Amino acid sequence: MKQQGYQVAELDRSRHYIDIVNQGFAEQKPFRSAIRNLCMEFDAKGFAEKNVKWNSYIEELENYINTMVEDHRVELDDMISEIKRKAEAANEKTAAGADFSQWYQQLLGYKNATIKITERIARNATYSLFKDKKDYTKTDQKYRLEYWLRAKEVFIHPNAVRFFIYNAIAELRQKEAESKAEVEDIRGFWKNFEKNTFDIDETEDHVETESEYIEMMKLNEDGKFARIRFRGKMKEGRSNLVEQMTALFRKTSEYWEKCCSQLVFREAINYLTSLSGAFHDFYDVLDRNVAKIGKEIDQLEEKYQYKPGMALRYVCADQMCLRGLADEVVNLGSSLDIPSDLSSKIFNRMKRYALADKKPESEAYFTDAFQETVVKYLEGEVMGHYMSVVDMDVLTALEKEAKFQKPEAVYDDNEAKLHAQNAIEEAIRLSKPFIESPAGKEPRVITACAYSTDLTDPIKADFPGRKQFVSKHLKSKGGVEDEGIDRNMILFYSSVYDIRANDLSKFRPPQKTQTKDQPDGEYYKAYYELVEMLHPESHRSRAITPHIDRWWHVITKLPDLDEQSQEDQEKRIYRSFFWGMLGQFVRLVKDNEKKNIYSANEVRLNLKSTDDLDQLVVSNGTSCDHLYEVLDAFTIYPRLVRLVSDRVESLIDNDKYAKTPLETSTLYKYIHSFRVDEFPLQGEDGSDKVRCLLDLPMLMKMSVPSELYYEKNMIQLLATIVSEIKAYHAYFVTQKELNIVYGNFLYKQFNRFIEDMKSDVKQYPDLFNDSLFIYQCQMIAKELEEIGMLDEAENVENTWRKLRTR
C-alpha cells in the first residue's frame, strides 16, 4: 500500500495500538494500565486524572506558535499603525477616493509582508522543533515533545512513548485540518477580494479595478452639486469599501496564527509519524533479537566447553557453572519499570533515525541500537550490581567450579583445592607441544608458568592456605609472578628449543640441488596450494582462507620460517616482475572510466575468459595505476607470479628446442620492443623510442612517493635483472663464450641506459647525483670487471663520474 502512496497501514497500526492499551486499561491489566497512566496528568494527590499529556503538549505548541507570531508581528508595527490611520481617514464623512486608495495599497503591502513573514516564522519554528537532533530529554521547554514524555522527571517507558505519539498524531491531524480549512478560507477571501469589492453589476464582462471603482462610485467628486447629486452612490461605495477593507485587515491578521499553526502542525505530524515508524521498526528488530538471546545463551554454554586439542581451558565457564552463576544473579527489576536513562537513550536513537536526511539500512541500524543501547546498558547495570559474583581470581574460580560441577562431592575447602590442583596439572600437560622428535637432535624442553601477583597478595587473595598452594603448585614448577598477567588467568608455557619448523618433515620447504632432492612437506605443499587460489580481492578468491589475517600468505607481511625459502620466493617475485614488464605480460590500459591502470596481458599469458586478472590491485585494495605498484601487485598475488614464470619458462624452452639463435630469441625480441607507457621516451625526431631494460629500476624510483621508497628493493630488482640476463645467455652459448657475449651485451645496454637517462634528466634534474643511479653504474662496472672486461668497466666508471660532476 505504501508503494502506491497510501498510509492506511500506518493509521491502522496506530489505531490498533491505542485500542489495545485502552482496552487493557479498562480490563485493569497492569502493563497496559501503566502505559496509559504515564501519558496522563493527575491531581496533586495523584489519583484523579486532570488531562491527557498529548493535549497539553499541543496546547503548549500552539502557545509557542502564538508567541513567535507576536514577536515577529512587531516588525510590522509601523505598517499596522499607518493602516489604522488610513482606516480612520477613510471612515470620515468627507473621505475622498484617494483616502481609500492609500488605505488599500497599505493593506496589500500588509498582506504581502504577512505571507513572507509567516513562512519564515513557520520555517524557523519547524526547524527548531522538528529538525534539531540535540538531546532534549531533560528540557524545561514545554513546547518540546520530550518535556511531556517525562513523569516526575523520569523519562517514560518506550511503549508509553509510542502510545503518546500515536494519540498526538491523531489530535494533530484534526488540528491541522481545522487550520488548513481556515487558511484556505482566508486565501479564498484574498483571491476573490477584488471581484467581491470592486465589481459593479452594470458591467457584466469586466471586473473593475480599485481606481475604476472609485471613479464610478464618484468618490473623487468634491463639488457641492456633484456631492448632492451622487450622495447615494457615494455612500454605498464608502460603506462597501470600509466593510471589505476592514475585513481584509482582519482576515490578514488572522492568517498569521492560522498559517503558522497549519505548517507547524503538518511538520509535527511528519516528525511524529517518522518517529513512530522508527519505534515500530525498532520493536520489530527487538522482537527478533530477544528471540535470539535464548539461542545465544545456549551457544555461550557450548562455547566454553573444553574440547580435545584446545590450548585454552576456560575456568568456571561450562554449562553447569554458567547456570549456577545465573542462579546467584537474580533480576530484581520489572518490565514495568525501565530506567529513565535507558528510556531516554532509546528515544534519542529513534529520534536520530527519524531526523536522518538519508536513512541508514533499518535492520542494521536498529540491531545496532539494540546492542549498543539496550544490551550495553543492561550489561553495565548487571556488572554494577553483581560484579562481586563474578569478580574473582582464577584460583577462586577453580574452587567455585568444583562446587558447581560436583556439589555432592565437595564438602570443604580441601576438596575444592584438590580440584584446582588437578586442573593446573591438566593445563601443564596441555601446554606441551604436539610435535615429532627431529632425527638426530636431543630436544631441550623448558616448562614455565606466569600468574598475577594478586594470587598471593594477602589482601586481594586472603584465603586460608592460598600462599602455600601457589608456592607448591605454581612457583615450584617454574612459576613467576608478573604484574602484567591478569588475575583471571594463568599462562602455562612449554617449549622445545633448538628446533625450527623446517626441522619437521611436514613443514619443510622443497630443496633440489645436485646433492639433495627433498620434496616439500605435506603442510607446506597444502599451504601454498591454497595460497595459489587466493585473490587480493577476497570476493574473487577461489578458496576460503583459514587465516585470521588475509595477508598472511604475503611474504612481506609474514616472513617464512625458513629463510632460504623466503629468499627464493622474493627472487621469484622480482624475476616475474622483470619479465612481466619486459615482455609486456603486464601492460598499461584504460579502464571504463578512461583511467590508466595496469592489467595482465590476456594474449601473451594465454589467459582464459574466466581468469580474474582483468585488472591488478594493490595492498590497500585500489587499482594498480603506477609502475611502483605493479611490484606490490606481484607480491600479493602468487598466482600472477606463477603464470608469468611458467610462460617465460615455456618461451625459453621453445627457443632452446627450436635452436633459435640468440639474436632472434625471446629476450632479444622483447628488448627491441621494450617500452614503459607510463614513462614514454621520445627520439630526436619525436618518435616513440624503445627503452633500455636497465632503465626499469630508475623508472621505479621515479614513480614511487618518497615516503614509500626503499632503495633495498630497487637494488634487489637490479640484481635480479643482471642475474636473469646472464642466466638467459647461458641457455644459448657455451660456457667458454658466455662471459664475452654476456659482457658485450651488458656494456651495450649500459650505454643505451646512459642515453635514456640523458633524456629523463630534463624532467629529473638531479638524476645523475641520485644514489640509485650511482649504485647501478658501480654495479655494472663491477660485473664487467669480474668477467675480465676491465677497459669497459673503467669506461663505465668514467662515464658516471663525468655525469655526476655536471
N, C-alpha and C positions, 0 to 999 in steps of 0.2 A: 504493500500500500504506500509506504513512504517513497518508493521509487516513482510512483505516479503523482507525487505531490500532496498526498493526503496526510493528516495527522490523527486519524481516528484511533489508531492503536495506542498512541500516547495518551489520548483522552480516556480511553477505556482503562488503561493501566492505572492512571491516577485515580479515577473514579472507583476502580476496584479496590485499590489500596485504602482509600478513605473509608469505603463501606466496611471493609474488613476490620479496621481499627474501631470504628464507631459501633459496629455490631459486637465486637469483643468487649467494649466498654459497657454496653447495655447488658451483656451477659456476665459482667464483673470478672472478666478474665484478667489476671494480674498484669501480664506483659503489655497487652493492648491498652489496658486502662492507664498504665504508666506512661505509654507513648502519648496518649491523648492529654493526660494531665500536664505533661511537660510543655504543652502548647497552649495552656490556659493561664489566665491571670486570676488569682484568688484574693479574697479579702485579707485583712491583717491577721486574722486567726488561721487562715489557710484552709478554710472549709468550703466557703461559698464561692462559686465561680462569678467573677465580675465581667470578664470579657475574654475573647479569643485573641491570642497574640498576633495572628496574621492581620486582623482588622486594625489592631493598634499600630502595627508596622506600616500598613497602607495609610493610616491617618497621619503618622509622622512623616511619611513620604510626601503626602500632599502638603503638609505644613512646610516642609523643606522647599518644595517647588514654589509655594506662595511667597516664602521668604526670599528666595532667589529672584522671583519676579519683581517684588517690591524693591529689592536692592538695585535692580537694573532699570526699573521704571524711572528712577531718579535721573537717569541720563536724559530723559525727555521732559523734565520738569518745565524748562523754559518753553518748549513747544506746546505743552499742555496748557500752561498759563496764557500763552498767546491765543490758543484756540478758544479758551474761555472768554478772553477779552473780545475776540471776534464774534463769539456767540452772543455776548451781551449787546454788542453794537448792532447785530442783525436782528435782535429782539425789540429794538426801539421802533416806535411807530414811524419814525422818519427814516428808517433804514433804506438805503438805496441798493441797486444791483451790485455795486462794487463791494459793499459790505459782505454780501452773500458769496461773491466770487472769492474774496480773500479768505473767508471762513472755509469755503470748500477746498481751496488749494492747501490750506493748513491741515485740513482733515486728511487729504490724500497723502501729504508728507508724513503725517502721523501713522497712517495705515502702512505705508512702505517701511517706515522705521520699525514699526511693531513686528512686521513679518521677519525682517532681518534680525532684530534683537532676540525675538523668541526662539528662532532657530539656533542662535548662538547659546542662549540660556540652556535649551534642551540638550545641545551637543556637549556643553560643559558638564551639565548635571549627569547625563548618562555616562560620560567618561569617568567622572569621579565615583559614581555609584556602581557601575557595572563593567568597568574595564580595568580598574585598579587591582593589581594582583597582590597587594600588600596583605599582611595578616591583621585582620580587624576583629579577631575573636575576643579581644578584651576591650573593645571600643566603648566609649560612653556616648557616641553619636547615635541618637535614637532613630535617625532616618536610615541607618545601615541595617541590612538584613541580620548580620551577626549579633547585633545587640539583642534581638528578640529570640535568638537561639540559645540564650542562657537562662538558667533557672537558679536564682540566688548565687549569681556569679560563677555557676558551674555550667560548662558547655553541655548541651543536651545530647542524648543518645542519637546516633546516626539515623535510626528508624524514626525517631521523633522529628528529626530534620526533614526527612522525606515527607512525613505527614504534614508538617508545616508548609513546605514548599508546594505540595500538591493543592492544598487549600488556598494558599496565597495566589497561585496561578489562576484558579477558578474565580476568585474575587477580583483579581486584576483584569481578567478578561471582561468582566462585566463593567468595571470602571472605565476600561479603555474604550469599550463600545459606547458608553454614555458620552465620554469626552469626544470621541470621534464624531458622533451624531451632532453634538453642539458645534464642533469645529466646522463640519460640513454645512450646518445651518448658517454660520457666520460667513463662510466663503460664498455660499449661495446668495446671501444678502449683498455682499460686495459685488458679486458678478452681475446681479440684476439691479444694482443701485441706480445707475443712470436711467435705465428703462423705467423703473418704478418712480423715479423722482422727476425726470425731465421730459418724459414722453407726453405729448399732448394729443388727445384723441382725434382732433381735427386732421392731423397729418398721419394718415394710416401707414404709409410706406417709409416712414422716416422717424428715427428716434433723435430728438433734439439734444444738442449739447447744452452744457450749463449756461453758456453765453447766449445761445439761441433761446433757451427757456426764459432767461431774464428779460431778453428783448421782447419776446412775445407776450410775457405777462406784464409788460410795461413798468418793470421795477426800476428802470433807469429814468423814467419821466420825472421831472422836477417842477414843471409848470403847474400853476394852480388849477387852470382849466382842465388839463390832462389828468391831474390827480383826482379831480372830482369826477370826471367822465369815466375813468378806468378804476374807480375806487374798489369795485367788487372783484375785478380780476387781480388787482394788485394785492388785495387782502388774501385772496385764495392762494396766490403764488407765495406770499410771505409765509403764510401758515404751513403750506406744504413743505417749503424749504426748511423751516425751523424744525418741523416734526422729523423729516427724513435725516437732516444733518445731525440732529440731536441723537437719533437712533444710530447713525453711523459712528458717532463718537462712543456711544455706549457699547455697541457691538465690538468695535475695535478694542476698547478697553477690556472687554470680557475675553477677547481672543488670547490675551497673554496667558491667563491661567489655563484656559481650555486647551490651547495648542501645546503648551509645555507639559500639561498633565497627560495628554494623549501620547506624545512622543516618549515621555519618561515611562509611562505605563507599558507602552509597547516594548521598549528595551528591557524593562523589568521582566516582562513575560518571556522574552527571548533568553534572557540571562538565566532565569529560574528554570525554564524548560531545558536549557543546556545543562544546568546543574543537576536537575532531576535525572536527566539521561545519564550523566556521569555516575550518579549514585546507583542507578539501575544496572549499568554495566559493571560497576564495582561489586555489587552484590551478586551478580551473575558469576563473576570470576571468583568471588569469595566462596560461593557455594561449592564450586568445583575444587578449589584449593583446600577447603576444610575437609571435603570428602577424601582428599589425598593424604591428609595428615595421618589417618589410621594406617594406611599403607606405608607411609614414610617411617612411622614408628616401628612397624614390623620389619622394614628394611634395615632400620637402625639396629635393631636387635640382632639381625643377621650379620651386619657389617663388622661388628667387633668380635664375632666368633673366631676363635683361632683355628686355622686350617694348616695342615702339614706343609712345610716349606716356607711359611711366612717368617720373615725376620723380625717381626714386630708382635709383641704379646701385650694386648690391652689388659688393664687391671680393673676389676670391679665393673666391667662393661658388657658382660654377656647378658643373655636374655633374663636369667634369673636375677642377676644383680640390678639391672635396669628397672625391672618391675618392683624389686624390693626398695630401691631408692625412690621410685614413683610413689609408693605407699607412704613414704616418710614426707613427701612434698605434697601437701593437701591444698587444693584450691579453695580458699576461703571467700573468694569473690562471688559475684552474682551476675547473671546475664542481664539483669535489670539495671545494674549499676556499673556502667563502663566509666573509667576515669575521665575526668573532664579534659585532661591534657591529650589523651588518646583521641577523644571525640573531635577536638579542635584540629588535631593533626590530620585526621581523616577528611574533615571538611575542607581544609586548605589544599589537600591533594586533589580533591574533586573540583575545587574552585580553579586551580591552575589548569586542569584539563579543560574545564568549561570555557576558560578565557584564552586558551591557546589559539593563536592565529592559524597555525597548521596543526591539526590534531594528530598526535602520535598514534601508532597502532594500538588499539584499545586493549587487546589481550595482553600484550607485553607491558603496557603502562599500568594496568590495574593489577596484574600479577606482581609487578614491582612495588606498587602501592601497598599491596597486602603484605609482602615480605618486609619491606623497609619501614612500614608504619605500624601495622598490627603486630606481626610476628616479632620484630625487633623490640617494640615497646614491651610486649609481654615477656620476652626473654629477659629484658632489663628488670622488670618487676619481679620475676621469679628469682633471678640471681640476687636481687636486693633483699628479698625476704628469706631465701632458703640457701644462701651461699654456704652457710655453716654445714649444711648437709653434705655437700659435695667438695668443699674446700678442705682437702686432706692430702697429706703426702703419700707417696707410693706405698710405703710400708703399712701405714694405717689402712690404705685402700685394700691391700692384700689381706689384712686381718678382717676387714669388713666383708670382703669377698668370701672368706671362709664361712662366715656366719650366714651369708645368703645362700651359698651353694650347699652347705652341709649343716643345716640348722639342727638336725637330730644328733650330730656328732660333736659339734663344737660347743663345749660347755664352759670352757675357761680360756684365759689368755694363752696358756701353753699350747692348746690345740690350734689356735689362730696363728701363733708364731711358727708352729710346725708347718702349717700350710704355706706361710710366707717363705720359709726356708726351702721347701720343695720347689716353689715357683722360681726362686733365684737359681737353684741348681739346674732346673729345666732351661732357664734362659741362657745360662753359661753353655750348656750343650748346644743350644740353638745357635749360638754365635759362632760356633766352629764352622769354617768354610767347607763346602762340599766340593772338593776338587781332587783330581787324581794326583798321585805321587809321581813327580817327574823322575824319569830314569836317571840314575847316577848322581842324584842330589839328595842330601840329607836336609829336610826342611827344618827351619828354626821357627818354632811356634811361640808366640807371645800372647798371653791371655791377661786381660785387664778389665776394669770397670770404673765408671765415674758416677758420682752421685752428689746430690746437693748437700751443702753444709747444714741445711735446715734439718737433715735427718738425725744429726747428733746434737743440735742446738738444745740446751737444757730448757729453754723457754718455749721454742716453737715445736719441739717434739718431746714434751715432758711425759713420757710413758715409762712404766716400770721395765727395766731391763733393756731399753732401747739402745743405749750406748754399747752395751756388751754384745747385743745382737748384730749391730752394724760392724763392730770390730771383728767378730768371729766369721760372719758370712759374707762380708764385702771387703773390708780392709785387708784381711789376711789373704785374700785371693787377688791381690794386685789392685784393690780399690783405692781410688783417690778422691778426696773431697774437692769439689770445684764450685765456685760461686756462679759460674756460667751455666751450670746444669739446673734445670727446673726441678723443684721439689716433687713434681708429679711423675718423674721418670728416673730410671737407672739405665745407663748406657753400658752394655757389655760388649767387649771387643776381643776378638781372637783373630790373629793374623799369622799367616805363614810367610816368613821373609825369605829373600833370595830367590823368589820365584816370580817370573813375569808371565804375562798372558801368552806370549809366543813360545813359552816352555811347554805349554799344554797343547796336546795334539789337535784338539778340536778348534783352537783359536789361532793356529799357525797360519801365516800367510804363505803362499806358494814360493818356492825357490827353485830356480832352474839354472844351473851352472854346468861347467864341464865336469865337475866332480860331484855334483849333487842334483838330484831330481826329486824335489819334495812337493807333493800335491798340497793344495790348500785344504785346511781343516773344514769339518762339516759346518761349524758355526760361521767361520769366516766366509765360506762359499755362500751359505744361505743368506748371510747378511748382505753381501754385495749383489746377489741376485735380486733381492728385494729393492735395494737402492737403485738398481738399474731401471726399475719400474716407476720410480718416483719422478714427479714433475715439480718444478719450483712453484707452480700454481696448483695448490692441493686438489682443487676440484677436477684437475685434468690428469691426476695420477691414476695409474692402472693398478695400484695396490694401496692398502691402508697401512701406514707406517705405525709400528708399535712404539715409536719414540715419544718421549714426553715433549721433547723439543724437535720441531720439524726440520731443524737444520743440522741434526746430529750426524747426518751422513756426509756433511761437507767437511773436508779435512781441515779447513781453516777455522772451523767452529769447534770441532772435537778431534784433535790430532790422534792418529792411530797409536796404539800402544807399542807397535813395532816401528822404530824409526826408519828402518830401511824400506819397509812397506809404504810408509808415509812419503818418503823421498821419491820413491818410484811413482806414486800417484801424482805428486806435484810435477814430475818430469813429463808424465803423460798429458797432463793438463796443458802445460806450456807448449809441448810438442804439437798437440791438436790445435791449439790456438794459432801457432805459427803457420801450420799447413792450412788451417781454416781460412786465414786471411790471405795467404799467398795463393792458394788455389781457388779463391772466391767460393769456398764452401759455405762461408757466411758473408752476406753482402748487405749493402745499404739500399733499402727500398722505401717507397712511400706507402703509408697505410691509408685507411679510408678517410682519415682527416687530413690527408696531404702532408703528413708529418713524416720526416725521415726516421726510420727505425731499422735495426739490424734483424735479419731473419735468415734461417737456413736456406741454402740453395737447393730446392727440391730436385732439380735436374741433375746437378753434379753429385748429390748424395743418394740419388736413386730412391727418393722418399715416396711412400705411398700416400694416397689421398687421406688415409686415416691417421697419418702421423700428426703429432701435435707440436710441430716446430714452425708454425706459420709466423710466429714472432718470438723473439727472445725476451726474457725478463731478467731483472737483476735482483739482488738480495732483498731490496725493500719492496719488491712486487711490482715495480713500474717497468715500462717498456725500456728496452735497451736502445738508446739513441746516441750514444757517444762511444768512440773507439775504446776508451779505457774500460767501459762497462762490458765489452764483449768478453774480456778475460774473466770478469765476475760471472757472466752467464755460463761460460765453460765450467767454472769452479762449482757452481751449484747444480749443474745438470750432467751427471755422469754419463747418461745415455748419449748426449751430444758428443762427448769426448770419444766414446767408443765408435760412434758412427763415422766420425772424421778419421779416426785412427784406422778403422777397418777399410775405409775407402782408399786411404793413402797406401796402405799395405797392398791392397788389390791392384792399384795402378802400377806400383813399383814391380810387383810380381809379373804383371802383364808385360812390362818393358823388358824385364830380365828374360822371360820366357821367349819373347819375340826377338831377343838380342838387338834391341833398339839402340842405336848409337847414343852416346851421352849427349851430344849436341842437340838431338831431337827428342830427348826423353821428357818425361812428365815435368820434372823440376825445371828444366830449361824452358819448356813451353810456358810454364806459369811465370817464370822470371821475365820473359819477353812481353807479358801482358799484365804484370802486377801493377795495380793501382789501388789507392785508398780514396774512395769517393769523398769521404769527409775532409780530406786534405788534398785537393786536386793540385797538380803540378803542370804549369804551362811552359811550353818551349818558347824559344825566341820568336817563332812565327805565330805564337798564340795557340798552337795545337795542344791537345791533351797529351802530356808526356808520361811515359812509363816511369815508375819509381824503382829505386833500388831496394832489395829486400832488407838491407841493413838499416833502412830508414825507420823500420817499424818501432824499435824501442824509443827513438826520439819523438816519433809521432804520438806514441802512447803518453809520453810525458807532457807533450803539448796539449793533449786532450783532457788530462786529469786535473781536477781542482787541487790547489796546493795542499789543503788540509787532508786530502785523501792519498797523496803521493807517497809511495815507498820505493826508494831507489833500489832496495834489495830485490824487489820484484822485477824491475827493468833489467838489472844485471843478470838475474836468472833467465829472463827471456832472451837476452843477448847470447848467453852461454848456450842456451838451447838451440838458437839459430845456427851458431857456428858448429855445434856438435852435429846437428842434422845435416848441414851442408857436407861436412866431412864424411859422415856415415853414408850419405847418398852417393857420393863419388866412389866410395869403396865398393858399391854394388857393380860398377861399370868398368873400373880399371884395375889393373894388377896392383899388388902391394908395393911393388917397385916404382910404379908410375904415380901412385896416389899422392905423395907429397907435392910433386911438381905441378900436377894437374889441379889439385885442390888449392895449392898456394897461389897459382896464377889466377884462378877463378876468384879467390878471396881478395887478391890485390886489385883486380879489375872492379870488383864490387865496391871496394873501399873508395876508389877514385870516383865512381858514379855516386856514391854516398856523399862525398865532399861537394860534388856539383849540385846535388839536390839540396844540401844544406845551405849552399850559397843562395839558392832561390828562396829558401824558407827564412833566411836571416833577415830578409826585408820586413817580415812580419814579426820575427822574434829577434830583435837587435842584439841581445846578449847571448845568443845561441852558442857561439864559439868559445865562450867562457863558462859554459854550463858544465857542471861536474859529470853528468852522464855522457855528454859529447866527448869530454877528455878521456873518461874511462873507456869508452867504446874505441877510441883511436888507440889508446895504450894496449887494450886487449888484443886488437887486431895486429898491432906491431909485435906483441909478444908471441902470438900464434904463428906469425910468419918467421919470427926468429927461431922458434923451436923446430920448425921443419927445414931450417937451413937457408931461408931466403933473407939473408942479412941486409943486402942492399935495399930490398923492398921494405923491410922493416924500418930501416933508417929513413927512407923517404916518407913513410907514414908518420914517424916521429917529427920530422922536419915540417911536414905539411900542417899538422895541427898546432905546432908551436908558432909557426908564422901567422896562422889564422888567429891564434889567441892574442897575439900582441897588437892586433889591429885596433 
